[in-house]
Amino acid sequence: MGTTAIVAAYNEEKTIAAVLEALTRSPLIDEVIVVSDGSEDRTVPIARTFDGVRTVALRENHGKGYAMAVGVANA
């Protein structure tokens, strides 16, 4: 059983790359899932440039709890 990092993101184009770089380099994390919670910026395209990172793009903002639940369901 591996470790999954779930990143709930809303308009995080300025920080998502640094977060994903750190998570994908960590030997303690086996899977990274980004749930974009209705982002209207470049969060999704940036996240999709990372190999091995699964990106779920929600059309509307539902809040962090909902985005985390979607991430768990996709883990």
N, CA, C, O and CB atoms as a CASP TS submission, in Angstrom:
PFRMAT TS
TARGET T0000
AUTHOR 0000-0000-0000
METHOD Language model
MODEL 1
PARENT N/A
ATOM      1  N   MET     1       0.842  -1.172   0.000  1.00  0.00           N
ATOM      2  CA  MET     1       0.000   0.000   0.000  1.00  0.00           C
ATOM      3  C   MET     1       0.889   1.238   0.000  1.00  0.00           C
ATOM      4  O   MET     1       1.775   1.375   0.844  1.00  0.00           O
ATOM      5  CB  MET     1      -0.959  -0.003   1.215  1.00  0.00           C
ATOM      6  N   GLY     2       0.645   2.144  -0.959  1.00  0.00           N
ATOM      7  CA  GLY     2       1.478   3.318  -1.098  1.00  0.00           C
ATOM      8  C   GLY     2       0.847   4.558  -0.486  1.00  0.00           C
ATOM      9  O   GLY     2      -0.257   4.521   0.059  1.00  0.00           O
ATOM     10  N   THR     3       1.572   5.640  -0.590  1.00  0.00           N
ATOM     11  CA  THR     3       1.119   6.923  -0.060  1.00  0.00           C
ATOM     12  C   THR     3       0.723   7.836  -1.209  1.00  0.00           C
ATOM     13  O   THR     3       1.474   8.011  -2.168  1.00  0.00           O
ATOM     14  CB  THR     3       2.218   7.583   0.808  1.00  0.00           C
ATOM     15  N   THR     4      -0.467   8.413  -1.097  1.00  0.00           N
ATOM     16  CA  THR     4      -0.972   9.339  -2.100  1.00  0.00           C
ATOM     17  C   THR     4      -1.027  10.740  -1.518  1.00  0.00           C
ATOM     18  O   THR     4      -1.527  10.946  -0.412  1.00  0.00           O
ATOM     19  CB  THR     4      -2.361   8.904  -2.601  1.00  0.00           C
ATOM     20  N   ALA     5      -0.506  11.708  -2.277  1.00  0.00           N
ATOM     21  CA  ALA     5      -0.629  13.121  -1.901  1.00  0.00           C
ATOM     22  C   ALA     5      -1.749  13.716  -2.739  1.00  0.00           C
ATOM     23  O   ALA     5      -1.717  13.661  -3.968  1.00  0.00           O
ATOM     24  CB  ALA     5       0.727  13.907  -2.114  1.00  0.00           C
ATOM     25  N   ILE     6      -2.734  14.282  -2.067  1.00  0.00           N
ATOM     26  CA  ILE     6      -3.849  14.934  -2.748  1.00  0.00           C
ATOM     27  C   ILE     6      -3.692  16.437  -2.562  1.00  0.00           C
ATOM     28  O   ILE     6      -3.580  16.932  -1.440  1.00  0.00           O
ATOM     29  CB  ILE     6      -5.236  14.433  -2.199  1.00  0.00           C
ATOM     30  N   VAL     7      -3.685  17.152  -3.680  1.00  0.00           N
ATOM     31  CA  VAL     7      -3.520  18.599  -3.654  1.00  0.00           C
ATOM     32  C   VAL     7      -4.816  19.231  -4.140  1.00  0.00           C
ATOM     33  O   VAL     7      -5.138  19.150  -5.325  1.00  0.00           O
ATOM     34  CB  VAL     7      -2.306  19.053  -4.529  1.00  0.00           C
ATOM     35  N   ALA     8      -5.559  19.857  -3.238  1.00  0.00           N
ATOM     36  CA  ALA     8      -6.743  20.619  -3.619  1.00  0.00           C
ATOM     37  C   ALA     8      -6.259  22.013  -4.013  1.00  0.00           C
ATOM     38  O   ALA     8      -5.638  22.708  -3.209  1.00  0.00           O
ATOM     39  CB  ALA     8      -7.812  20.678  -2.445  1.00  0.00           C
ATOM     40  N   ALA     9      -6.543  22.419  -5.245  1.00  0.00           N
ATOM     41  CA  ALA     9      -5.986  23.673  -5.744  1.00  0.00           C
ATOM     42  C   ALA     9      -7.073  24.557  -6.348  1.00  0.00           C
ATOM     43  O   ALA     9      -7.944  24.087  -7.079  1.00  0.00           O
ATOM     44  CB  ALA     9      -4.899  23.395  -6.783  1.00  0.00           C
ATOM     45  N   TYR    10      -7.003  25.825  -6.030  1.00  0.00           N
ATOM     46  CA  TYR    10      -7.904  26.812  -6.625  1.00  0.00           C
ATOM     47  C   TYR    10      -7.073  28.032  -7.020  1.00  0.00           C
ATOM     48  O   TYR    10      -6.573  28.767  -6.169  1.00  0.00           O
ATOM     49  CB  TYR    10      -9.060  27.208  -5.631  1.00  0.00           C
ATOM     50  N   ASN    11      -6.940  28.227  -8.328  1.00  0.00           N
ATOM     51  CA  ASN    11      -6.166  29.352  -8.869  1.00  0.00           C
ATOM     52  C   ASN    11      -4.767  29.440  -8.246  1.00  0.00           C
ATOM     53  O   ASN    11      -4.393  30.455  -7.658  1.00  0.00           O
ATOM     54  CB  ASN    11      -6.919  30.665  -8.635  1.00  0.00           C
ATOM     55  N   GLU    12      -4.016  28.364  -8.389  1.00  0.00           N
ATOM     56  CA  GLU    12      -2.673  28.269  -7.795  1.00  0.00           C
ATOM     57  C   GLU    12      -1.555  28.260  -8.838  1.00  0.00           C
ATOM     58  O   GLU    12      -0.513  27.642  -8.623  1.00  0.00           O
ATOM     59  CB  GLU    12      -2.576  27.017  -6.949  1.00  0.00           C
ATOM     60  N   GLU    13      -1.767  28.943  -9.962  1.00  0.00           N
ATOM     61  CA  GLU    13      -0.762  28.903 -11.024  1.00  0.00           C
ATOM     62  C   GLU    13       0.613  29.389 -10.579  1.00  0.00           C
ATOM     63  O   GLU    13       1.625  28.975 -11.146  1.00  0.00           O
ATOM     64  CB  GLU    13      -1.225  29.729 -12.183  1.00  0.00           C
ATOM     65  N   LYS    14       0.663  30.241  -9.596  1.00  0.00           N
ATOM     66  CA  LYS    14       1.957  30.779  -9.141  1.00  0.00           C
ATOM     67  C   LYS    14       2.729  29.799  -8.266  1.00  0.00           C
ATOM     68  O   LYS    14       3.950  29.904  -8.155  1.00  0.00           O
ATOM     69  CB  LYS    14       1.740  32.070  -8.374  1.00  0.00           C
ATOM     70  N   THR    15       2.038  28.847  -7.645  1.00  0.00           N
ATOM     71  CA  THR    15       2.711  27.966  -6.682  1.00  0.00           C
ATOM     72  C   THR    15       2.637  26.476  -7.012  1.00  0.00           C
ATOM     73  O   THR    15       3.396  25.688  -6.448  1.00  0.00           O
ATOM     74  CB  THR    15       2.129  28.183  -5.333  1.00  0.00           C
ATOM     75  N   ILE    16       1.743  26.075  -7.907  1.00  0.00           N
ATOM     76  CA  ILE    16       1.505  24.641  -8.126  1.00  0.00           C
ATOM     77  C   ILE    16       2.750  23.915  -8.628  1.00  0.00           C
ATOM     78  O   ILE    16       2.986  22.773  -8.234  1.00  0.00           O
ATOM     79  CB  ILE    16       0.370  24.448  -9.121  1.00  0.00           C
ATOM     80  N   ALA    17       3.543  24.536  -9.474  1.00  0.00           N
ATOM     81  CA  ALA    17       4.736  23.867 -10.005  1.00  0.00           C
ATOM     82  C   ALA    17       5.723  23.532  -8.889  1.00  0.00           C
ATOM     83  O   ALA    17       6.259  22.424  -8.854  1.00  0.00           O
ATOM     84  CB  ALA    17       5.418  24.750 -11.062  1.00  0.00           C
ATOM     85  N   ALA    18       5.965  24.459  -7.993  1.00  0.00           N
ATOM     86  CA  ALA    18       6.902  24.201  -6.900  1.00  0.00           C
ATOM     87  C   ALA    18       6.392  23.100  -5.979  1.00  0.00           C
ATOM     88  O   ALA    18       7.165  22.261  -5.516  1.00  0.00           O
ATOM     89  CB  ALA    18       7.146  25.477  -6.100  1.00  0.00           C
ATOM     90  N   VAL    19       5.107  23.106  -5.719  1.00  0.00           N
ATOM     91  CA  VAL    19       4.510  22.068  -4.869  1.00  0.00           C
ATOM     92  C   VAL    19       4.660  20.703  -5.528  1.00  0.00           C
ATOM     93  O   VAL    19       5.059  19.737  -4.878  1.00  0.00           O
ATOM     94  CB  VAL    19       3.014  22.370  -4.596  1.00  0.00           C
ATOM     95  N   LEU    20       4.343  20.623  -6.813  1.00  0.00           N
ATOM     96  CA  LEU    20       4.419  19.335  -7.510  1.00  0.00           C
ATOM     97  C   LEU    20       5.850  18.861  -7.694  1.00  0.00           C
ATOM     98  O   LEU    20       6.107  17.658  -7.670  1.00  0.00           O
ATOM     99  CB  LEU    20       3.742  19.432  -8.859  1.00  0.00           C
ATOM    100  N   GLU    21       6.779  19.776  -7.875  1.00  0.00           N
ATOM    101  CA  GLU    21       8.193  19.387  -7.957  1.00  0.00           C
ATOM    102  C   GLU    21       8.621  18.709  -6.665  1.00  0.00           C
ATOM    103  O   GLU    21       9.272  17.665  -6.694  1.00  0.00           O
ATOM    104  CB  GLU    21       9.089  20.617  -8.242  1.00  0.00           C
ATOM    105  N   ALA    22       8.262  19.292  -5.545  1.00  0.00           N
ATOM    106  CA  ALA    22       8.643  18.713  -4.251  1.00  0.00           C
ATOM    107  C   ALA    22       7.967  17.359  -4.030  1.00  0.00           C
ATOM    108  O   ALA    22       8.608  16.410  -3.578  1.00  0.00           O
ATOM    109  CB  ALA    22       8.278  19.674  -3.108  1.00  0.00           C
ATOM    110  N   LEU    23       6.689  17.271  -4.343  1.00  0.00           N
ATOM    111  CA  LEU    23       5.969  16.023  -4.111  1.00  0.00           C
ATOM    112  C   LEU    23       6.461  14.894  -5.020  1.00  0.00           C
ATOM    113  O   LEU    23       6.607  13.759  -4.567  1.00  0.00           O
ATOM    114  CB  LEU    23       4.480  16.239  -4.319  1.00  0.00           C
ATOM    115  N   THR    24       6.714  15.190  -6.282  1.00  0.00           N
ATOM    116  CA  THR    24       7.146  14.144  -7.205  1.00  0.00           C
ATOM    117  C   THR    24       8.573  13.683  -6.936  1.00  0.00           C
ATOM    118  O   THR    24       8.951  12.586  -7.348  1.00  0.00           O
ATOM    119  CB  THR    24       7.031  14.634  -8.630  1.00  0.00           C
ATOM    120  N   ARG    25       9.364  14.491  -6.261  1.00  0.00           N
ATOM    121  CA  ARG    25      10.735  14.101  -5.909  1.00  0.00           C
ATOM    122  C   ARG    25      10.813  13.305  -4.611  1.00  0.00           C
ATOM    123  O   ARG    25      11.818  12.647  -4.341  1.00  0.00           O
ATOM    124  CB  ARG    25      11.603  15.332  -5.792  1.00  0.00           C
ATOM    125  N   SER    26       9.772  13.363  -3.823  1.00  0.00           N
ATOM    126  CA  SER    26       9.805  12.702  -2.520  1.00  0.00           C
ATOM    127  C   SER    26       9.727  11.190  -2.658  1.00  0.00           C
ATOM    128  O   SER    26       8.814  10.678  -3.306  1.00  0.00           O
ATOM    129  CB  SER    26       8.663  13.202  -1.646  1.00  0.00           C
ATOM    130  N   PRO    27      10.664  10.468  -2.063  1.00  0.00           N
ATOM    131  CA  PRO    27      10.617   9.007  -2.109  1.00  0.00           C
ATOM    132  C   PRO    27       9.510   8.426  -1.222  1.00  0.00           C
ATOM    133  O   PRO    27       9.225   7.230  -1.286  1.00  0.00           O
ATOM    134  CB  PRO    27      11.959   8.438  -1.689  1.00  0.00           C
ATOM    135  N   LEU    28       8.902   9.259  -0.412  1.00  0.00           N
ATOM    136  CA  LEU    28       7.849   8.800   0.496  1.00  0.00           C
ATOM    137  C   LEU    28       6.461   8.815  -0.145  1.00  0.00           C
ATOM    138  O   LEU    28       5.510   8.269   0.414  1.00  0.00           O
ATOM    139  CB  LEU    28       7.838   9.659   1.739  1.00  0.00           C
ATOM    140  N   ILE    29       6.350   9.439  -1.317  1.00  0.00           N
ATOM    141  CA  ILE    29       5.050   9.589  -1.978  1.00  0.00           C
ATOM    142  C   ILE    29       5.041   8.767  -3.257  1.00  0.00           C
ATOM    143  O   ILE    29       5.921   8.897  -4.108  1.00  0.00           O
ATOM    144  CB  ILE    29       4.746  11.084  -2.286  1.00  0.00           C
ATOM    145  N   ASP    30       4.015   7.909  -3.373  1.00  0.00           N
ATOM    146  CA  ASP    30       3.894   7.018  -4.525  1.00  0.00           C
ATOM    147  C   ASP    30       2.984   7.563  -5.617  1.00  0.00           C
ATOM    148  O   ASP    30       3.116   7.182  -6.781  1.00  0.00           O
ATOM    149  CB  ASP    30       3.385   5.684  -4.078  1.00  0.00           C
ATOM    150  N   GLU    31       2.072   8.442  -5.257  1.00  0.00           N
ATOM    151  CA  GLU    31       1.091   8.944  -6.209  1.00  0.00           C
ATOM    152  C   GLU    31       0.729  10.376  -5.831  1.00  0.00           C
ATOM    153  O   GLU    31       0.615  10.710  -4.651  1.00  0.00           O
ATOM    154  CB  GLU    31      -0.175   8.039  -6.241  1.00  0.00           C
ATOM    155  N   VAL    32       0.548  11.223  -6.859  1.00  0.00           N
ATOM    156  CA  VAL    32       0.130  12.602  -6.627  1.00  0.00           C
ATOM    157  C   VAL    32      -1.122  12.858  -7.458  1.00  0.00           C
ATOM    158  O   VAL    32      -1.153  12.594  -8.660  1.00  0.00           O
ATOM    159  CB  VAL    32       1.273  13.620  -6.989  1.00  0.00           C
ATOM    160  N   ILE    33      -2.156  13.379  -6.794  1.00  0.00           N
ATOM    161  CA  ILE    33      -3.404  13.729  -7.469  1.00  0.00           C
ATOM    162  C   ILE    33      -3.686  15.202  -7.190  1.00  0.00           C
ATOM    163  O   ILE    33      -3.744  15.622  -6.035  1.00  0.00           O
ATOM    164  CB  ILE    33      -4.596  12.818  -6.990  1.00  0.00           C
ATOM    165  N   VAL    34      -3.861  15.980  -8.255  1.00  0.00           N
ATOM    166  CA  VAL    34      -4.244  17.384  -8.133  1.00  0.00           C
ATOM    167  C   VAL    34      -5.725  17.485  -8.470  1.00  0.00           C
ATOM    168  O   VAL    34      -6.160  17.018  -9.522  1.00  0.00           O
ATOM    169  CB  VAL    34      -3.378  18.307  -9.072  1.00  0.00           C
ATOM    170  N   VAL    35      -6.492  18.089  -7.584  1.00  0.00           N
ATOM    171  CA  VAL    35      -7.899  18.359  -7.864  1.00  0.00           C
ATOM    172  C   VAL    35      -8.042  19.872  -7.965  1.00  0.00           C
ATOM    173  O   VAL    35      -7.984  20.591  -6.968  1.00  0.00           O
ATOM    174  CB  VAL    35      -8.851  17.755  -6.750  1.00  0.00           C
ATOM    175  N   SER    36      -8.232  20.334  -9.199  1.00  0.00           N
ATOM    176  CA  SER    36      -8.439  21.751  -9.420  1.00  0.00           C
ATOM    177  C   SER    36      -9.910  22.045  -9.153  1.00  0.00           C
ATOM    178  O   SER    36     -10.789  21.536  -9.848  1.00  0.00           O
ATOM    179  CB  SER    36      -8.019  22.176 -10.869  1.00  0.00           C
ATOM    180  N   ASP    37     -10.167  22.854  -8.158  1.00  0.00           N
ATOM    181  CA  ASP    37     -11.525  23.135  -7.689  1.00  0.00           C
ATOM    182  C   ASP    37     -12.122  24.338  -8.412  1.00  0.00           C
ATOM    183  O   ASP    37     -12.419  25.365  -7.802  1.00  0.00           O
ATOM    184  CB  ASP    37     -11.527  23.379  -6.176  1.00  0.00           C
ATOM    185  N   GLY    38     -12.293  24.189  -9.736  1.00  0.00           N
ATOM    186  CA  GLY    38     -12.878  25.265 -10.527  1.00  0.00           C
ATOM    187  C   GLY    38     -11.917  26.391 -10.847  1.00  0.00           C
ATOM    188  O   GLY    38     -12.344  27.526 -11.059  1.00  0.00           O
ATOM    189  N   SER    39     -10.634  26.099 -10.884  1.00  0.00           N
ATOM    190  CA  SER    39      -9.634  27.142 -11.165  1.00  0.00           C
ATOM    191  C   SER    39      -9.911  27.818 -12.498  1.00  0.00           C
ATOM    192  O   SER    39     -10.317  27.176 -13.467  1.00  0.00           O
ATOM    193  CB  SER    39      -8.217  26.547 -11.166  1.00  0.00           C
ATOM    194  N   GLU    40      -9.684  29.118 -12.527  1.00  0.00           N
ATOM    195  CA  GLU    40      -9.888  29.905 -13.749  1.00  0.00           C
ATOM    196  C   GLU    40      -8.574  30.408 -14.330  1.00  0.00           C
ATOM    197  O   GLU    40      -8.568  31.188 -15.282  1.00  0.00           O
ATOM    198  CB  GLU    40     -10.806  31.084 -13.467  1.00  0.00           C
ATOM    199  N   ASP    41      -7.460  29.959 -13.753  1.00  0.00           N
ATOM    200  CA  ASP    41      -6.144  30.369 -14.236  1.00  0.00           C
ATOM    201  C   ASP    41      -5.463  29.172 -14.907  1.00  0.00           C
ATOM    202  O   ASP    41      -6.151  28.297 -15.433  1.00  0.00           O
ATOM    203  CB  ASP    41      -5.268  30.927 -13.067  1.00  0.00           C
ATOM    204  N   ARG    42      -4.156  29.117 -14.900  1.00  0.00           N
ATOM    205  CA  ARG    42      -3.405  28.058 -15.583  1.00  0.00           C
ATOM    206  C   ARG    42      -3.028  26.900 -14.664  1.00  0.00           C
ATOM    207  O   ARG    42      -2.106  26.146 -14.977  1.00  0.00           O
ATOM    208  CB  ARG    42      -2.153  28.635 -16.192  1.00  0.00           C
ATOM    209  N   THR    43      -3.714  26.744 -13.550  1.00  0.00           N
ATOM    210  CA  THR    43      -3.408  25.657 -12.615  1.00  0.00           C
ATOM    211  C   THR    43      -3.444  24.300 -13.311  1.00  0.00           C
ATOM    212  O   THR    43      -2.505  23.516 -13.171  1.00  0.00           O
ATOM    213  CB  THR    43      -4.397  25.670 -11.443  1.00  0.00           C
ATOM    214  N   VAL    44      -4.490  24.010 -14.046  1.00  0.00           N
ATOM    215  CA  VAL    44      -4.646  22.701 -14.687  1.00  0.00           C
ATOM    216  C   VAL    44      -3.573  22.461 -15.750  1.00  0.00           C
ATOM    217  O   VAL    44      -2.915  21.422 -15.702  1.00  0.00           O
ATOM    218  CB  VAL    44      -6.036  22.584 -15.317  1.00  0.00           C
ATOM    219  N   PRO    45      -3.363  23.369 -16.707  1.00  0.00           N
ATOM    220  CA  PRO    45      -2.312  23.114 -17.701  1.00  0.00           C
ATOM    221  C   PRO    45      -0.928  22.924 -17.087  1.00  0.00           C
ATOM    222  O   PRO    45      -0.145  22.105 -17.567  1.00  0.00           O
ATOM    223  CB  PRO    45      -2.262  24.250 -18.687  1.00  0.00           C
ATOM    224  N   ILE    46      -0.627  23.667 -16.041  1.00  0.00           N
ATOM    225  CA  ILE    46       0.678  23.518 -15.388  1.00  0.00           C
ATOM    226  C   ILE    46       0.768  22.149 -14.721  1.00  0.00           C
ATOM    227  O   ILE    46       1.777  21.460 -14.866  1.00  0.00           O
ATOM    228  CB  ILE    46       0.909  24.645 -14.345  1.00  0.00           C
ATOM    229  N   ALA    47      -0.263  21.750 -13.998  1.00  0.00           N
ATOM    230  CA  ALA    47      -0.248  20.445 -13.322  1.00  0.00           C
ATOM    231  C   ALA    47      -0.106  19.310 -14.329  1.00  0.00           C
ATOM    232  O   ALA    47       0.557  18.311 -14.049  1.00  0.00           O
ATOM    233  CB  ALA    47      -1.530  20.253 -12.492  1.00  0.00           C
ATOM    234  N   ARG    48      -0.716  19.455 -15.480  1.00  0.00           N
ATOM    235  CA  ARG    48      -0.679  18.389 -16.498  1.00  0.00           C
ATOM    236  C   ARG    48       0.679  18.253 -17.170  1.00  0.00           C
ATOM    237  O   ARG    48       0.898  17.299 -17.917  1.00  0.00           O
ATOM    238  CB  ARG    48      -1.728  18.647 -17.553  1.00  0.00           C
ATOM    239  N   THR    49       1.593  19.180 -16.923  1.00  0.00           N
ATOM    240  CA  THR    49       2.942  19.036 -17.493  1.00  0.00           C
ATOM    241  C   THR    49       3.808  18.080 -16.687  1.00  0.00           C
ATOM    242  O   THR    49       4.888  17.702 -17.143  1.00  0.00           O
ATOM    243  CB  THR    49       3.625  20.393 -17.573  1.00  0.00           C
ATOM    244  N   PHE    50       3.365  17.682 -15.509  1.00  0.00           N
ATOM    245  CA  PHE    50       4.142  16.803 -14.642  1.00  0.00           C
ATOM    246  C   PHE    50       3.801  15.344 -14.914  1.00  0.00           C
ATOM    247  O   PHE    50       2.651  14.927 -14.778  1.00  0.00           O
ATOM    248  CB  PHE    50       3.892  17.141 -13.167  1.00  0.00           C
ATOM    249  N   ASP    51       4.819  14.572 -15.302  1.00  0.00           N
ATOM    250  CA  ASP    51       4.635  13.141 -15.531  1.00  0.00           C
ATOM    251  C   ASP    51       4.257  12.451 -14.232  1.00  0.00           C
ATOM    252  O   ASP    51       4.828  12.724 -13.177  1.00  0.00           O
ATOM    253  CB  ASP    51       5.911  12.511 -16.121  1.00  0.00           C
ATOM    254  N   GLY    52       3.290  11.559 -14.326  1.00  0.00           N
ATOM    255  CA  GLY    52       2.906  10.774 -13.170  1.00  0.00           C
ATOM    256  C   GLY    52       1.958  11.469 -12.207  1.00  0.00           C
ATOM    257  O   GLY    52       1.576  10.890 -11.190  1.00  0.00           O
ATOM    258  N   VAL    53       1.575  12.700 -12.512  1.00  0.00           N
ATOM    259  CA  VAL    53       0.617  13.423 -11.672  1.00  0.00           C
ATOM    260  C   VAL    53      -0.746  13.339 -12.340  1.00  0.00           C
ATOM    261  O   VAL    53      -0.913  13.723 -13.497  1.00  0.00           O
ATOM    262  CB  VAL    53       1.049  14.918 -11.455  1.00  0.00           C
ATOM    263  N   ARG    54      -1.711  12.832 -11.594  1.00  0.00           N
ATOM    264  CA  ARG    54      -3.075  12.754 -12.110  1.00  0.00           C
ATOM    265  C   ARG    54      -3.776  14.062 -11.771  1.00  0.00           C
ATOM    266  O   ARG    54      -3.716  14.537 -10.637  1.00  0.00           O
ATOM    267  CB  ARG    54      -3.848  11.522 -11.513  1.00  0.00           C
ATOM    268  N   THR    55      -4.442  14.638 -12.767  1.00  0.00           N
ATOM    269  CA  THR    55      -5.121  15.917 -12.564  1.00  0.00           C
ATOM    270  C   THR    55      -6.608  15.757 -12.820  1.00  0.00           C
ATOM    271  O   THR    55      -7.023  15.273 -13.873  1.00  0.00           O
ATOM    272  CB  THR    55      -4.532  17.006 -13.481  1.00  0.00           C
ATOM    273  N   VAL    56      -7.403  16.172 -11.843  1.00  0.00           N
ATOM    274  CA  VAL    56      -8.859  16.166 -11.965  1.00  0.00           C
ATOM    275  C   VAL    56      -9.289  17.626 -11.973  1.00  0.00           C
ATOM    276  O   VAL    56      -8.982  18.372 -11.043  1.00  0.00           O
ATOM    277  CB  VAL    56      -9.557  15.351 -10.790  1.00  0.00           C
ATOM    278  N   ALA    57      -9.999  18.035 -13.024  1.00  0.00           N
ATOM    279  CA  ALA    57     -10.424  19.429 -13.152  1.00  0.00           C
ATOM    280  C   ALA    57     -11.936  19.532 -12.947  1.00  0.00           C
ATOM    281  O   ALA    57     -12.721  19.122 -13.802  1.00  0.00           O
ATOM    282  CB  ALA    57     -10.022  20.002 -14.537  1.00  0.00           C
ATOM    283  N   LEU    58     -12.324  20.081 -11.807  1.00  0.00           N
ATOM    284  CA  LEU    58     -13.740  20.325 -11.548  1.00  0.00           C
ATOM    285  C   LEU    58     -14.152  21.607 -12.254  1.00  0.00           C
ATOM    286  O   LEU    58     -13.392  22.574 -12.282  1.00  0.00           O
ATOM    287  CB  LEU    58     -14.027  20.416 -10.019  1.00  0.00           C
ATOM    288  N   ARG    59     -15.336  21.618 -12.818  1.00  0.00           N
ATOM    289  CA  ARG    59     -15.793  22.790 -13.568  1.00  0.00           C
ATOM    290  C   ARG    59     -16.164  23.959 -12.661  1.00  0.00           C
ATOM    291  O   ARG    59     -16.002  25.119 -13.039  1.00  0.00           O
ATOM    292  CB  ARG    59     -16.983  22.420 -14.426  1.00  0.00           C
ATOM    293  N   GLU    60     -16.658  23.652 -11.471  1.00  0.00           N
ATOM    294  CA  GLU    60     -17.087  24.695 -10.539  1.00  0.00           C
ATOM    295  C   GLU    60     -16.366  24.544  -9.207  1.00  0.00           C
ATOM    296  O   GLU    60     -15.929  23.452  -8.845  1.00  0.00           O
ATOM    297  CB  GLU    60     -18.613  24.644 -10.329  1.00  0.00           C
ATOM    298  N   ASN    61     -16.247  25.643  -8.491  1.00  0.00           N
ATOM    299  CA  ASN    61     -15.638  25.634  -7.175  1.00  0.00           C
ATOM    300  C   ASN    61     -16.647  25.122  -6.153  1.00  0.00           C
ATOM    301  O   ASN    61     -17.740  25.670  -6.007  1.00  0.00           O
ATOM    302  CB  ASN    61     -15.135  27.043  -6.793  1.00  0.00           C
ATOM    303  N   HIS    62     -16.255  24.052  -5.446  1.00  0.00           N
ATOM    304  CA  HIS    62     -17.135  23.452  -4.440  1.00  0.00           C
ATOM    305  C   HIS    62     -16.543  23.526  -3.039  1.00  0.00           C
ATOM    306  O   HIS    62     -17.202  23.146  -2.072  1.00  0.00           O
ATOM    307  CB  HIS    62     -17.422  22.006  -4.794  1.00  0.00           C
ATOM    308  N   GLY    63     -15.327  24.002  -2.917  1.00  0.00           N
ATOM    309  CA  GLY    63     -14.675  24.085  -1.618  1.00  0.00           C
ATOM    310  C   GLY    63     -13.646  22.995  -1.418  1.00  0.00           C
ATOM    311  O   GLY    63     -13.653  21.972  -2.103  1.00  0.00           O
ATOM    312  N   LYS    64     -12.755  23.233  -0.461  1.00  0.00           N
ATOM    313  CA  LYS    64     -11.634  22.330  -0.219  1.00  0.00           C
ATOM    314  C   LYS    64     -12.076  20.937   0.206  1.00  0.00           C
ATOM    315  O   LYS    64     -11.519  19.945  -0.264  1.00  0.00           O
ATOM    316  CB  LYS    64     -10.730  22.909   0.830  1.00  0.00           C
ATOM    317  N   GLY    65     -13.061  20.848   1.082  1.00  0.00           N
ATOM    318  CA  GLY    65     -13.524  19.540   1.546  1.00  0.00           C
ATOM    319  C   GLY    65     -14.028  18.675   0.409  1.00  0.00           C
ATOM    320  O   GLY    65     -13.727  17.483   0.347  1.00  0.00           O
ATOM    321  N   TYR    66     -14.785  19.266  -0.480  1.00  0.00           N
ATOM    322  CA  TYR    66     -15.307  18.535  -1.637  1.00  0.00           C
ATOM    323  C   TYR    66     -14.154  18.094  -2.544  1.00  0.00           C
ATOM    324  O   TYR    66     -14.110  16.949  -2.994  1.00  0.00           O
ATOM    325  CB  TYR    66     -16.316  19.411  -2.429  1.00  0.00           C
ATOM    326  N   ALA    67     -13.223  19.018  -2.805  1.00  0.00           N
ATOM    327  CA  ALA    67     -12.081  18.684  -3.658  1.00  0.00           C
ATOM    328  C   ALA    67     -11.248  17.560  -3.062  1.00  0.00           C
ATOM    329  O   ALA    67     -10.786  16.679  -3.787  1.00  0.00           O
ATOM    330  CB  ALA    67     -11.207  19.913  -3.878  1.00  0.00           C
ATOM    331  N   MET    68     -11.052  17.582  -1.754  1.00  0.00           N
ATOM    332  CA  MET    68     -10.311  16.502  -1.089  1.00  0.00           C
ATOM    333  C   MET    68     -11.059  15.174  -1.209  1.00  0.00           C
ATOM    334  O   MET    68     -10.440  14.135  -1.433  1.00  0.00           O
ATOM    335  CB  MET    68     -10.076  16.846   0.397  1.00  0.00           C
ATOM    336  N   ALA    69     -12.377  15.200  -1.061  1.00  0.00           N
ATOM    337  CA  ALA    69     -13.176  13.978  -1.202  1.00  0.00           C
ATOM    338  C   ALA    69     -13.074  13.414  -2.608  1.00  0.00           C
ATOM    339  O   ALA    69     -13.011  12.197  -2.783  1.00  0.00           O
ATOM    340  CB  ALA    69     -14.639  14.253  -0.857  1.00  0.00           C
ATOM    341  N   VAL    70     -13.056  14.275  -3.606  1.00  0.00           N
ATOM    342  CA  VAL    70     -12.870  13.842  -4.995  1.00  0.00           C
ATOM    343  C   VAL    70     -11.494  13.208  -5.146  1.00  0.00           C
ATOM    344  O   VAL    70     -11.352  12.188  -5.822  1.00  0.00           O
ATOM    345  CB  VAL    70     -13.033  15.036  -5.981  1.00  0.00           C
ATOM    346  N   GLY    71     -10.496  13.791  -4.533  1.00  0.00           N
ATOM    347  CA  GLY    71      -9.145  13.229  -4.587  1.00  0.00           C
ATOM    348  C   GLY    71      -9.085  11.852  -3.960  1.00  0.00           C
ATOM    349  O   GLY    71      -8.464  10.945  -4.513  1.00  0.00           O
ATOM    350  N   VAL    72      -9.720  11.686  -2.815  1.00  0.00           N
ATOM    351  CA  VAL    72      -9.750  10.377  -2.141  1.00  0.00           C
ATOM    352  C   VAL    72     -10.462   9.364  -3.021  1.00  0.00           C
ATOM    353  O   VAL    72     -10.012   8.225  -3.144  1.00  0.00           O
ATOM    354  CB  VAL    72     -10.451  10.477  -0.757  1.00  0.00           C
ATOM    355  N   ALA    73     -11.563   9.763  -3.630  1.00  0.00           N
ATOM    356  CA  ALA    73     -12.301   8.846  -4.501  1.00  0.00           C
ATOM    357  C   ALA    73     -11.477   8.415  -5.711  1.00  0.00           C
ATOM    358  O   ALA    73     -11.694   7.333  -6.257  1.00  0.00           O
ATOM    359  CB  ALA    73     -13.594   9.498  -4.967  1.00  0.00           C
ATOM    360  N   ASN    74     -10.530   9.261  -6.132  1.00  0.00           N
ATOM    361  CA  ASN    74      -9.695   8.941  -7.277  1.00  0.00           C
ATOM    362  C   ASN    74      -8.387   8.250  -6.903  1.00  0.00           C
ATOM    363  O   ASN    74      -7.625   7.834  -7.776  1.00  0.00           O
ATOM    364  CB  ASN    74      -9.398  10.189  -8.039  1.00  0.00           C
ATOM    365  N   ALA    75      -8.134   8.132  -5.620  1.00  0.00           N
ATOM    366  CA  ALA    75      -6.886   7.484  -5.176  1.00  0.00           C
ATOM    367  C   ALA    75      -6.971   5.969  -5.305  1.00  0.00           C
ATOM    368  O   ALA    75      -6.015   5.266  -4.977  1.00  0.00           O
ATOM    369  CB  ALA    75      -6.571   7.864  -3.720  1.00  0.00           C
TER
END
